[in-house]
Each structure stands twice: as C-alpha cells, then as structure tokens.
C-alpha cells in the first residue's frame, strides 16, 4: 500500500523514524498506517506532505492500489 509515499520516502531518504517523530506516534502505529490496518489521519497526511513532499498532492502521495483499481474501472 501507499507505493507513491514509499517511493518518495526512498528518493528523499526519509526514514520511518523521521515520520514517527514528526507525527508523535510509535512504530507499531506507523506500520499499521502503511499496511492499511489503520487509516491515516488527515492531519498526519498534511504534516508529511508539507514537510517532505510539497510538490505532490495528498491524493498522489497517499494513492493506494485500491484507488488505482477504482480509477481504471470507471
């Protein structure tokens, strides 16, 4: 899930530890967000986008495989 976010993190060398600190959440919660077990909160998404990836929209950054499938079938 969230392949764009993961790819951009890799490109800009943003570590999960950075996100944990910025969002003030633990590793378990962050991993649950990345796996889709927990939804991202809008404030978390905005913090990540503004601090690290301002050149991307939230929709682009947090696109999931499910949202891609929905676009293709529309």
N, C-alpha and C positions, 0 to 999 in steps of 0.2 A: 504494500500500500504506500501511497504518497511518494511515488517514484521521482516526481519532479523535485520535491523537497529534499529527498535523499541525494539526488544528483547534484543539486545546487550546494548542499552542505559539503559534499565531496570536493566540488570545484573551488569553493571558497575556504576550504579547510575549517569548517565549523564543526565542532565536536558536540556530541550529546551532552557532555559535561557543561559546555557553554550554555546550552538551552536550559539545562537543569537549574543553573544559577540564575539566569535571566527570568525564568518563569517561576522560580522558587518551588519547584516540585522535585520529587525523588525519582530515581532511575526507574523504579517499577512503574510509576505513573506515566513517565515519558514513554517507556516501552509499550505500555498499553495504548497510548495515543497513536504511536507509529503502527501498531498491529491492527488498529481499528476496534479493539475491545472497549475503548473509551473514546468518546468524541472529544475533539479539540474544542476548547472554549474560544469564543470569538476574540476575547482579549489576548489570549495566548497567541493566536494566529497573527493578530495585528502586531504584537511585540516582535515576533520572529520576522515578519515581513518588513517592518520598518527598520529594524536594526541591521539585518543581514542582507535582505533581498528586495530593496525598494524598487528595483527595476522590473519586478514581477507583480502581477495582480494576485490577490488572495486565491481567486479561482484557479489560476495557473499553478501556483505554488502548492496548493492543497488538493489538486486534482487526484482522484482515485481511479482505479481500474473500472469500478462500477460506473462512475460518471462518464468515462470514455465509452463504455458499452452502451449507455443510455443515449449518448450523442449519435452513435453510429446507427442505432435502430430507429431514430427519429426521422 
